């Protein structure tokens, strides 16, 4: 199964909002913040991969044009 970066962002938003509903003390708040931080790190990782792929595509297209 493949998902777009936007679908991934939407899933993270949904997870965060569902978790937020159950926060009722300092322990669950700390847990919630940890989960949010982990999801944010994961999203940044996949954003970087997407940016790197786009950069490679742009470079490859430019190289093809330069060879003509």
Secondary structure, DSSP 8 states (H G I E B T S, - for coil): ----HHHHHHHHHHHHHHHHHT--SHHHHHHHHHHHHHHHHHHHHHHHHHHHHHHHHHHHHHHHHHT-
